[in-house]
Structures are given as C-alpha cells and as structure tokens.
C-alpha cells in the first residue's frame, strides 16, 4: 500500500483520503494552496478534465505487512499529481514521480 506524508512544522502527517486531509499544491504564482487529498491514481486512470499539479509531499512509502520502504522527497521538489476541482491525486506509474 502506498502512503504519502507531509510535514507540519516538525511533525510528519500521513495523508489519508478517508479523512479528507489537505495537501499543499504549488500554483503558477509560486504560492501554495491547500486542496483535498484523494490518494493515488494510476496514470492510465487520469480523467480528461484533470490538470497537472505539483504536490508538496515530504515522503512516499510502500507498506506491505511488516516491511516498509520510504523515499524522502528532496527540499524544493514535488510529487507529480493531478487536480480536478478542489481535489488532488498523486499520479502513479508503479511509483510516484518526483518533479
């Protein structure tokens, strides 16, 4: 199962689409806006109305059973995502892409 984590001050917050957590999205102006996190979306399932988005996520993890694998997102980099209205998804093609 893929998991995304964002930072709030020094805390790591695991994003959960069920509780409608919010994640920062980079705007063209260079500012961030918080939109509703909806989870991960396979590249082949992207709706035609979706717009590209850069998501401010600090870590991506794969958790299966007792093992877990984490990848930190470097400072100043983002996770590739898509936005539809006020909802965002991270795009996955086996693993989310850092942009």
C-alpha positions, 0 to 999 in steps of 0.5 A, a space after each residue: 500500500 502506498 502512503 504519502 506524508 507531509 510535514 507540519 512544522 516538525 511533525 510528519 502527517 500521513 495523508 489519508 483520503 478517508 479523512 479528507 486531509 489537505 495537501 499543499 499544491 504549488 500554483 503558477 504564482 509560486 504560492 501554495 494552496 491547500 486542496 483535498 487529498 484523494 490518494 493515488 491514481 494510476 496514470 492510465 486512470 487520469 480523467 480528461 478534465 484533470 490538470 497537472 499539479 505539483 504536490 508538496 509531499 515530504 515522503 512516499 512509502 510502500 507498506 506491505 505487512 511488516 516491511 516498509 520502504 520510504 523515499 524522502 522527497 528532496 527540499 524544493 521538489 514535488 510529487 507529480 499529481 493531478 487536480 480536478 476541482 478542489 481535489 488532488 491525486 498523486 499520479 502513479 506509474 508503479 511509483 510516484 514521480 518526483 518533479 
